[in-house]
Amino acid sequence: MVEYLRILLDARFAKMDERGASAVEYGLLVGGIAALIVVLVFALGDNIKALFQDTCSTVQSKAGSTSC
């Protein structure tokens, strides 16, 4: 009987270990995605800004507005 309880406790602790490992993996995944977004913003930021400025200027000229 004691052996059976030890096996159940070992299985329960193994599940807890797996939950912690998956949380770390998700954390690394989120960190990697955030780093990728930061790199893309710095690499393409000027191009995206110019694209939005061109769009704003076009809308401004068509609408007769003075500000974007």
LINWOKA-V5268 format. One record per residue. SS is DSSP state (2 for helix, 1 for strand, 0 for the rest). PHI is phi in degrees with one decimal (999 if undefined). PSI is psi in degrees with one decimal (999 if undefined). Layout:
ss:SS phi:PHI psi:PSI
ss:SS phi:PHI psi:PSI
This chain:
ss:0 phi:999 psi:-42.2
ss:2 phi:-64.1 psi:-38.8
ss:2 phi:-62.6 psi:-40.0
ss:2 phi:-63.1 psi:-44.0
ss:2 phi:-63.9 psi:-38.0
ss:2 phi:-64.2 psi:-40.1
ss:2 phi:-64.5 psi:-42.1
ss:2 phi:-63.5 psi:-42.4
ss:2 phi:-65.9 psi:-40.7
ss:2 phi:-62.3 psi:-40.4
ss:2 phi:-65.5 psi:-39.3
ss:2 phi:-66.0 psi:-42.4
ss:2 phi:-67.1 psi:-33.2
ss:2 phi:-64.7 psi:-39.6
ss:2 phi:-62.8 psi:-41.1
ss:2 phi:-63.3 psi:-39.0
ss:2 phi:-63.8 psi:-39.8
ss:2 phi:-67.1 psi:-36.6
ss:2 phi:-63.7 psi:-41.4
ss:2 phi:-65.2 psi:-38.8
ss:2 phi:-67.0 psi:-39.9
ss:2 phi:-68.9 psi:-33.8
ss:2 phi:-64.8 psi:-39.9
ss:2 phi:-65.2 psi:-41.7
ss:2 phi:-62.8 psi:-42.5
ss:2 phi:-65.2 psi:-38.1
ss:2 phi:-62.5 psi:-42.8
ss:2 phi:-65.0 psi:-38.4
ss:2 phi:-63.9 psi:-45.8
ss:2 phi:-64.2 psi:-41.2
ss:2 phi:-63.0 psi:-39.4
ss:2 phi:-65.8 psi:-41.3
ss:2 phi:-65.8 psi:-41.5
ss:2 phi:-62.7 psi:-41.5
ss:2 phi:-64.4 psi:-39.2
ss:2 phi:-63.5 psi:-41.8
ss:2 phi:-63.4 psi:-42.7
ss:2 phi:-62.4 psi:-44.0
ss:2 phi:-63.2 psi:-43.1
ss:2 phi:-64.9 psi:-39.3
ss:2 phi:-64.6 psi:-43.8
ss:2 phi:-69.5 psi:-35.1
ss:2 phi:-75.2 psi:-38.8
ss:2 phi:-109.9 psi:6.6
ss:2 phi:-58.8 psi:-45.0
ss:2 phi:-66.2 psi:-39.5
ss:2 phi:-65.3 psi:-42.0
ss:2 phi:-67.6 psi:-40.8
ss:2 phi:-61.1 psi:-43.3
ss:2 phi:-63.9 psi:-39.5
ss:2 phi:-62.4 psi:-45.3
ss:2 phi:-67.2 psi:-36.1
ss:2 phi:-66.2 psi:-41.5
ss:2 phi:-62.1 psi:-42.9
ss:2 phi:-63.0 psi:-43.6
ss:2 phi:-62.2 psi:-43.6
ss:2 phi:-63.4 psi:-39.7
ss:2 phi:-65.0 psi:-46.3
ss:2 phi:-64.6 psi:-40.0
ss:2 phi:-62.5 psi:-43.5
ss:2 phi:-69.0 psi:-35.5
ss:2 phi:-74.3 psi:-35.8
ss:2 phi:-89.5 psi:-16.1
ss:0 phi:77.5 psi:17.7
ss:0 phi:-82.2 psi:161.8
ss:0 phi:-108.1 psi:-8.5
ss:0 phi:-139.2 psi:155.3
ss:0 phi:-96.0 psi:999
